[in-house]
Amino acid sequence: MAISKETRRATSVLLAAVAALFGACAQGGPTGGGPAGGGESSSGTPSPPSAGGSGSVPIPSLDGSSGSSSRGSPAGSSSGGGSSSGASSARGASDASGASDASSALCATEISVPATSPSLNDFESYQGTTDFLVSAPYGLPYPQGGYTGPYAFSGGGGALNAAGTNWMLSMVTGRTGGTLEGGAQDWAVELTVMDERVYGASIGFWMTCADASAFRGISFWIRGQVPTGAVTVQLQTADTTPASASPPGTCTGGCATPTASALRDAGIAVGATWTQVSLPWTAFTGGMADGRAYSPNGRNLAGLVIATALAYAPVDAAADGAAIYGPTPANLDIQVDDIAFLP
């Protein structure tokens, strides 16, 4: 579909907000403040009790508020390190100068994804609680498999829920429409946004830093209703995350997130039926690392975000008669299932 100049501009604002969120993300998920006016959730880097230690890590609940999941800290780390919230020390500590130590870097530890385990998150571990937010990916147990989970944010709306956001994450029937082989329930994650008025909304998936270079790219299934009929996908990598971010990436200047974007083509279409989106690493363009063009290859991968913008329409006219455009408020719905790496 054709994307109007005004909607492209709105998407640009949304991508800037996504990039700002990436800069504030911890290795295991977003922390601190999100885009202005947003309903960003907060997610720590929890680990199972068997890993030793303990900590209370805020995680987003189904209604968009912050819940608390009490889990152990990662093996080899002290509990509560680097965060007053009790999140794991993967968030890192700072010296007197404010510089983060090497162990706090976004990809201080990189897990190689076995070629035989392409699934990142199929949401089948959901058991009727918010535990769907943290899942062991890569077909391996912790710590070899790490963690992954969803989060969300929006520009903001006129109607807010009890959590103070205009969005909610929930679980819905997955793309098979029922049960899987063996009788297990098929699940997918859904982001619903009410009366969005600012720029749009995003659903993101944080992950333990991955070396997925054994794969050609990433894929997922999606359906929903969004004003432009399209979404944009961004990859978070340590290489394109500023060294000044918390936790720091390795980019020291001239940093830009690789994007499969509606700004450069007709967009990644979203409709009422489940559609598989397959994006080779080469589909993500516009990345910059240390001022040089950057093409992702699956290394130092720390997350992805699926973003959608509001449509723009004339709302007024300037003195010379030229139309002044503004965002058209809308409800948004995005469902995602079976995120995996492309063999």
C-alpha positions as CSV (number, residue, x, y, z in Angstrom):
1,M,0.0,0.0,0.0
2,A,1.1,3.6,-0.5
3,I,2.4,5.4,2.5
4,S,1.6,9.1,2.6
5,K,4.4,11.7,3.3
6,E,2.7,12.6,6.6
7,T,2.4,9.0,7.8
8,R,6.1,8.5,6.8
9,R,6.9,11.5,9.1
10,A,4.8,9.9,11.9
11,T,6.7,6.6,11.4
12,S,9.9,8.5,11.6
13,V,8.8,10.0,15.0
14,L,7.9,6.5,16.1
15,L,11.2,5.0,15.1
16,A,13.0,7.8,17.0
17,A,11.0,6.9,20.1
18,V,11.9,3.2,19.6
19,A,15.6,4.2,19.3
20,A,15.3,6.2,22.4
21,L,13.8,3.2,24.2
22,F,16.6,1.0,22.9
23,G,19.1,3.4,24.5
24,A,17.4,2.9,27.9
25,C,17.1,-0.9,27.7
26,A,18.8,-3.3,30.0
27,Q,20.1,-6.5,28.6
28,G,16.9,-8.3,29.8
29,G,14.4,-5.6,28.9
30,P,13.5,-1.9,29.1
31,T,14.2,0.0,32.3
32,G,13.7,3.5,33.4
33,G,11.7,6.0,31.4
34,G,10.4,5.4,27.9
35,P,9.3,7.9,25.2
36,A,7.6,11.0,26.5
37,G,4.0,10.3,27.1
38,G,4.5,6.6,26.6
39,G,3.1,3.7,28.6
40,E,6.4,1.8,28.6
41,S,6.5,-1.3,30.7
42,S,9.5,-2.3,32.8
43,S,11.2,-5.7,32.6
44,G,14.2,-6.9,34.4
45,T,16.6,-9.8,33.7
46,P,15.1,-12.5,36.0
47,S,16.5,-16.0,36.3
48,P,15.2,-19.2,37.8
49,P,15.6,-19.9,41.5
50,S,17.9,-22.7,40.7
51,A,20.5,-20.2,39.5
52,G,21.0,-19.1,43.1
53,G,20.4,-15.8,44.8
54,S,17.2,-13.9,44.9
55,G,15.8,-10.6,43.7
56,S,12.4,-9.0,43.1
57,V,12.3,-7.9,39.4
58,P,9.6,-5.7,38.0
59,I,7.8,-7.2,35.0
60,P,4.9,-5.9,33.0
61,S,1.5,-7.4,33.9
62,L,-1.3,-8.2,31.6
63,D,-3.0,-4.8,32.1
64,G,0.1,-2.8,31.4
65,S,1.1,-2.1,35.0
66,S,4.3,-3.3,36.6
67,G,4.1,-6.6,38.5
68,S,6.8,-8.2,40.5
69,S,8.3,-11.6,39.9
70,S,10.6,-13.0,42.6
71,R,13.3,-15.0,41.0
72,G,16.9,-15.8,41.5
73,S,19.8,-13.7,40.1
74,P,21.9,-15.2,37.3
75,A,24.6,-17.7,38.2
76,G,27.8,-16.0,39.1
77,S,26.3,-12.7,40.0
78,S,25.4,-11.2,43.4
79,S,21.7,-10.7,44.1
80,G,20.4,-7.2,43.8
81,G,23.6,-5.9,42.2
82,G,23.5,-2.7,40.2
83,S,19.8,-1.9,40.8
84,S,17.7,-0.7,43.7
85,S,14.8,-2.7,42.3
86,G,16.7,-5.9,43.1
87,A,17.2,-6.7,39.4
88,S,20.2,-8.8,38.5
89,S,23.7,-7.4,38.2
90,A,23.6,-7.8,34.5
91,R,22.4,-4.2,34.6
92,G,25.8,-3.4,35.8
93,A,27.5,-1.1,38.2
94,S,29.2,2.3,37.7
95,D,32.4,3.7,39.1
96,A,32.6,7.2,40.5
97,S,33.0,8.7,37.0
98,G,29.7,7.2,36.0
99,A,31.3,4.8,33.5
100,S,29.9,1.3,33.3
101,D,32.2,-1.6,33.9
102,A,32.7,-4.1,31.1
103,S,30.5,-6.8,32.7
104,S,27.5,-4.5,32.4
105,A,27.7,-4.1,28.6
106,L,24.6,-5.0,26.5
107,C,26.4,-8.1,25.1
108,A,29.0,-8.8,27.8
109,T,27.8,-12.4,27.4
110,E,26.7,-13.7,24.0
111,I,25.0,-17.0,23.7
112,S,25.4,-19.0,20.5
113,V,22.1,-20.2,19.1
114,P,22.3,-23.8,18.0
115,A,21.3,-24.3,14.3
116,T,19.0,-27.0,15.5
117,S,17.0,-24.6,17.8
118,P,15.7,-21.7,15.8
119,S,12.7,-20.9,18.0
120,L,13.0,-17.6,19.9
121,N,9.5,-17.5,21.5
122,D,6.4,-19.5,20.6
123,F,4.6,-18.5,23.9
124,E,3.7,-22.2,24.5
125,S,5.2,-22.0,28.0
126,Y,2.2,-19.8,29.1
127,Q,0.4,-21.4,32.0
128,G,-2.3,-18.8,32.8
129,T,0.0,-16.3,34.6
130,T,2.3,-13.5,33.6
131,D,5.1,-16.1,33.3
132,F,4.6,-15.8,29.5
133,L,6.7,-12.7,29.8
134,V,9.9,-14.7,30.4
135,S,10.7,-17.8,28.3
136,A,13.8,-19.8,27.8
137,P,14.7,-19.5,24.1
138,Y,17.1,-21.3,21.8
139,G,15.9,-24.7,22.9
140,L,18.2,-24.7,25.9
141,P,17.8,-24.4,29.7
142,Y,19.1,-21.5,31.6
143,P,21.8,-20.2,31.6
144,Q,22.7,-21.7,28.2
145,G,19.4,-20.6,26.8
146,G,19.0,-17.3,28.5
147,Y,15.7,-15.5,28.5
148,T,13.3,-13.6,26.2
149,G,10.0,-11.9,26.6
150,P,7.7,-9.1,25.3
151,Y,7.1,-5.5,26.4
152,A,5.2,-2.6,24.9
153,F,4.8,1.1,24.8
154,S,2.7,3.8,23.1
155,G,2.6,7.5,22.5
156,G,-0.4,7.9,24.8
157,G,-4.1,8.3,24.5
158,G,-7.2,10.1,25.8
159,A,-8.5,7.1,27.7
160,L,-6.1,5.4,30.2
161,N,-6.7,2.1,32.0
162,A,-6.2,1.5,35.7
163,A,-2.4,1.1,35.1
164,G,-2.2,4.6,33.7
165,T,-1.5,3.4,30.1
166,N,-3.7,3.1,27.0
167,W,-2.3,-0.3,26.1
168,M,-2.5,-3.9,27.4
169,L,-0.6,-7.1,26.8
170,S,-2.6,-10.3,26.9
171,M,-2.5,-13.9,25.7
172,V,-4.8,-15.1,22.9
173,T,-5.2,-18.2,20.8
174,G,-2.2,-18.8,18.5
175,R,-2.1,-19.0,14.8
176,T,-3.2,-22.7,14.6
177,G,-6.5,-21.7,16.1
178,G,-6.5,-24.2,18.9
179,T,-4.3,-27.0,20.1
180,L,-0.9,-28.2,19.1
181,E,0.2,-31.8,18.4
182,G,0.1,-33.5,21.7
183,G,-2.9,-31.5,23.0
184,A,-1.1,-28.4,24.3
185,Q,-2.9,-25.1,23.9
186,D,-1.5,-22.8,21.2
187,W,-0.9,-19.3,22.4
188,A,0.1,-15.9,20.9
189,V,0.8,-12.5,22.5
190,E,-1.5,-9.6,21.8
191,L,-1.0,-5.8,22.1
192,T,-4.2,-3.8,22.2
193,V,-4.1,0.0,22.3
194,M,-7.1,2.2,23.0
195,D,-7.6,5.7,21.6
196,E,-3.9,6.3,20.6
197,R,-3.5,9.9,19.8
198,V,0.3,10.8,19.6
199,Y,2.3,8.7,17.2
200,G,1.5,5.0,17.5
201,A,2.6,2.0,19.5
202,S,5.1,-0.9,19.5
203,I,5.5,-4.4,20.9
204,G,9.1,-5.4,21.6
205,F,10.9,-8.6,22.5
206,W,13.9,-8.4,24.6
207,M,16.3,-11.3,24.7
208,T,19.6,-12.5,26.2
209,C,22.3,-11.4,23.8
210,A,22.4,-13.9,21.0
211,D,24.8,-15.0,18.3
212,A,22.3,-16.1,15.7
213,S,24.8,-15.9,12.8
214,A,24.1,-19.5,12.0
215,F,20.8,-18.3,10.6
216,R,19.8,-16.2,7.6
217,G,17.5,-13.8,9.5
218,I,14.4,-13.7,11.7
219,S,10.7,-14.6,11.2
220,F,7.4,-14.3,13.0
221,W,3.6,-14.6,12.4
222,I,1.4,-11.5,12.8
223,R,-2.1,-10.3,12.3
224,G,-4.1,-7.3,13.5
225,Q,-5.7,-4.0,12.8
226,V,-3.5,-0.9,12.4
227,P,-4.3,2.4,10.7
228,T,-1.6,2.2,8.0
229,G,-2.0,-1.5,7.4
230,A,1.7,-1.9,7.9
231,V,4.4,-2.3,10.6
232,T,8.1,-1.5,10.9
233,V,10.6,-3.9,12.5
234,Q,13.9,-2.9,14.2
235,L,16.8,-5.0,15.5
236,Q,18.6,-4.0,18.7
237,T,22.3,-4.9,18.5
238,A,25.2,-4.0,20.8
239,D,27.1,-2.8,17.7
240,T,24.5,0.0,17.0
241,T,23.7,0.8,20.7
242,P,25.6,3.9,22.0
243,A,28.4,3.3,24.5
244,S,26.7,6.0,26.6
245,A,23.5,4.0,26.9
246,S,22.7,2.0,30.0
247,P,23.6,-0.7,29.6
248,P,26.2,0.4,27.1
249,G,26.6,-0.9,23.6
250,T,29.8,-0.6,21.6
251,C,28.9,2.3,19.3
252,T,30.9,5.4,20.1
253,G,29.2,7.8,17.7
254,G,27.1,7.9,14.6
255,C,24.7,5.1,15.8
256,A,21.5,4.1,14.0
257,T,19.3,1.0,14.5
258,P,18.9,-1.4,11.5
259,T,15.3,-1.3,10.3
260,A,13.0,-3.1,7.9
261,S,10.9,0.0,7.4
262,A,7.8,1.5,5.8
263,L,10.1,4.5,5.3
264,R,11.9,2.7,2.6
265,D,9.2,0.6,1.0
266,A,5.5,-0.1,1.1
267,G,5.7,-1.4,4.6
268,I,5.3,-4.9,6.1
269,A,1.6,-5.6,5.6
270,V,-0.6,-6.5,8.5
271,G,-4.2,-7.8,8.1
272,A,-6.9,-9.8,9.7
273,T,-5.4,-13.2,8.8
274,W,-2.2,-14.7,10.2
275,T,0.7,-14.0,7.9
276,Q,4.3,-15.2,8.3
277,V,6.9,-12.4,7.9
278,S,10.4,-13.6,7.0
279,L,13.2,-11.0,7.2
280,P,16.7,-12.0,6.2
281,W,19.4,-9.9,7.9
282,T,19.8,-8.0,4.5
283,A,16.3,-6.7,4.9
284,F,17.4,-4.5,7.8
285,T,19.0,-1.3,6.4
286,G,20.0,2.1,7.6
287,G,22.1,0.8,10.5
288,M,25.1,2.8,11.6
289,A,27.9,1.8,13.9
290,D,30.7,4.3,14.8
291,G,29.6,6.4,11.8
292,R,29.9,3.6,9.3
293,A,27.1,1.7,7.5
294,Y,26.2,-1.4,9.5
295,S,24.6,-4.5,8.1
296,P,23.4,-7.0,10.8
297,N,24.5,-10.6,10.6
298,G,22.9,-12.1,13.7
299,R,25.8,-11.3,16.0
300,N,25.3,-9.3,19.2
301,L,21.6,-9.4,18.8
302,A,19.7,-8.1,21.9
303,G,16.1,-7.5,20.8
304,L,13.5,-6.6,18.2
305,V,10.6,-4.2,18.1
306,I,7.5,-4.3,15.9
307,A,6.2,-0.7,15.5
308,T,3.2,0.9,13.9
309,A,2.3,4.5,13.4
310,L,-1.0,6.4,13.2
311,A,-2.3,7.7,9.9
312,Y,-2.2,11.4,9.3
313,A,-4.9,13.6,7.8
314,P,-5.5,17.3,7.2
315,V,-6.6,19.0,10.4
316,D,-6.2,22.7,9.5
317,A,-4.9,25.0,6.9
318,A,-2.0,27.5,7.0
319,A,-2.3,31.1,6.0
320,D,-1.2,30.3,2.5
321,G,-3.9,27.6,2.2
322,A,-1.5,24.7,2.6
323,A,-3.0,21.7,4.6
324,I,-1.7,21.1,8.1
325,Y,-1.7,17.4,8.9
326,G,-2.2,15.7,12.3
327,P,-2.5,12.2,13.6
328,T,-5.8,10.5,13.4
329,P,-6.7,8.9,16.8
330,A,-7.3,5.2,16.5
331,N,-7.5,1.8,18.3
332,L,-4.6,-0.6,17.5
333,D,-4.3,-4.3,17.7
334,I,-1.3,-6.5,17.0
335,Q,-1.0,-10.3,17.6
336,V,2.4,-12.0,17.3
337,D,3.2,-15.7,17.4
338,D,6.1,-18.1,16.7
339,I,9.1,-15.8,16.6
340,A,12.1,-17.8,15.2
341,F,15.4,-17.5,13.4
342,L,15.4,-18.3,9.7
343,P,17.4,-21.5,8.9
